[in-house]
Amino acid sequence: MSDYARRERAAVADLLLAVGPDAPTLCAGWTTRDLAAHLVVRDRRPDASAGIVLSRFAAHTERVRTAKAAEPYERVVDQVRNPPWWSPVSNPLTDELTNTVEFFIHHEDIRRAGPDWAPRGLDAGEAQALWRAARFNARLRLRRMRAPGLVRAEGFGEQRVGAPDTGGPTVVLSGEPGELLLFLSGRQPAARVQIEGPEAIKDRLRTAKFGM
């Protein structure tokens, strides 16, 4: 069984300590302290984690996250590093499924908000896992935008979404699996993705509020 989720989690915890609590992230309005608190709430507060995806519960989630962020930073990072065994999203049965993508993206949220970053080299297994997530996001995001297209990762495959009435795809996104995943998760300015297609659709994709 792969351990990409554990590796990404450990790297995130190390980086959180290295940059400190007040470093910027790609999550709008959040410092590293805020991001660390979000990860702990997701792991440890199932009563509050619903607000991460459901707006009707968002106020409760934000109150819990804000309270967690006010705790000593090193303690919060230690909780990021060591999730409880009973966590709905981080127990041994669910960890790889639910956290590989989560921690990869948040790792990059910290790395790419700083200066002089470069894409990391990923092993083929992790890249394949990210490609599966990118394909899912492509089907979800591009269909919602009514933008028929093709998403292509060299060496991993293609994902066609929708179909124009005639001819080929309206827009083509190309890049490494992790870059495509970041783009389709709302990190477009920080993702190294090539876009081919009409300028109006390219502009829509670059500014779309995809979210995770």
N, C-alpha and C positions, 0 to 999 in steps of 0.2 A: 504494500500500500504506500502511495506517495505521501510525502510530508511537506508539501509546498505551503500549506496553510501555516504550519508551525514555523517554518523557515521565514515566511513573510512576517508573521507576528513577532518573532524574535528580532528581525531586522527593524521593524517599526519601533519596538521598545528601545532598542539601542539608539536609533536615530532621534527619538523623542528626548532621550537623556542628553545626547550629544549637542542638539541645537537649543535645548532649554525650553521653558514654558511660553515664551513670547515670540517665537518665530512664526512667520507667516505660513499659510497653507493655501492650496487652491480652493478650499471650501470657503465661499464668500463670507467674510466677517469672522472667521474662526482663526484663532492662533493654535499653536500646537497644544496648549492647555485644553482648549475647547475640543479639539479632535480627540485627544486622549480620553476626556470625559465621555464623549460620545461612544467610544469603543467599549468603555467599561459599562455604561448603561446598557448597551446592546447585549453584552455578555451576561450581566448580572441582574438586570431589572426587567423581567418579562412584562411586568405591569406597566412599564413606561415605554418599552421598545415599540409598541404598536404605533406610537406617534411618529416614528421614523418614516413610515410609509402611508399612514392614514391621517389626513389633516385634522379630523375631528378630535384626535387625541394628542395633537402636536403641542398644545399648551402645557399639558401635564408632562410630556416628555422633556420639554425645554426647562421646566422648573426642576426636574430631577437632574438633568444634565448640568444646569447652572450650579446646583448645590454640589454636585460631584466635582466640578471644575474648581470650586473654592477650597477643596481639600489640598493638603500638601502635595505638590506636583510629583515628587518621587514616589509617594504612596500610590498615586493614581497610575503612574507608569508601571509600577510593580503589579498592579491589578490588571493592566493591559497584558503584561507579559505572562501572567499566571491566572488564566480563567478558571472558575470553579468547575469541578467535574460534572456538576448537575446542570450546567448552562444549556438551555434549549438549542443554542446555535453553536456551542463550542465543546460539546461533549465528544468522546471518541467516535461516536457513530455519525455525527453530523459535521464535524469540524472541517474536513476536506471539502465537502460539498458546499458549505455555507460561508467559508472563510478564505478560501484561496483567492477569489476575486476581490472580496471586501478588503483584505489586507494588502493585496497588490496595489489596488487603486489608492488606498490611503497612504501607502508607502510612497507612491509617486506624488500624491498631494503635498507631501512634505518636501521630497527631493526637488520637485520642479518649481516650487515656490521660491527656492533659493537660487543663488547665482551659480553659473558654471556647471550646470548639470548636463549629463549626457544619458541617452538611453542605456539601460543595463543589458548585458548579455544574459539571456535566459536559456536554461536547458530545454531540450525539445519537448520533454513531458510537460513542463509548466507552460510553455508556449502553446502546446496543444490544448491544455485546459483553458487558457485564456481565449483561444480561437473559438472554442465551443461557446463561451460566454459572449464573445463578440458576435457570433452568428445569431444567437438568440436575441441580443440587443438590436441587431440590424433588422430582424424580422419585426420586432416590436416598434422600434422608433421610426423606421422609414415607412412602414405601412401606415402608421398614425399620421405621418406628415404627407401621405399620398404622394410619395416620391419614389416611383419604381426605380430600382437600381441594382447594382452589382457591387458586392463587397468582396475584395480579393486580398488574400494573404499569400504571398509567394511561398510555395513549398507546402502549404497547408490546405488550400482549396479556395472555393468561391461560394458565396451565398447570394442567390438571386432573390430579390424581394419585389413582389408584384410583377406586372408586365405592362409595358406601354402598349397602346393600340397597334402600333406598327414599329418596325425597326428594332434596334437594340435597346439596352437600358438607358433611362434618362440620365442617370448619374452613376459614376463609378468611383468607389472609395478604395484606395490601395494603401497597404502598409503592413508592418509587422503585427502579429496578433495583439500584443499588448498596446500598441499605438492605436489600433482600431477600437479596442475596448475602451481606452481612455476617451477617444473622440466621441464614441456613442454613449458614454456615461456623463457627458456634459463638460469634459475637459478639452474642448476643441482647440483653444489657443495654445495649449501645452502639448498637444499630440502631433506627432510627425506623420501626417496622413496626406496623401495626394488625392485631389478631387478633380475629376473630369466631368464636364457637363455644362449646361447653360448657366450663365453667371447668376441669374436670379435664384436658381435652385442651390447653387453652391453657396450663395450668401445666406440663404435660409438655413442650410445645414450648419454653417459656421456659427450662427447665432442662436440656434434652437436651444431651448431649455430642456435638455434630455434628462438630466439627473441620473442618479444611480438606480 
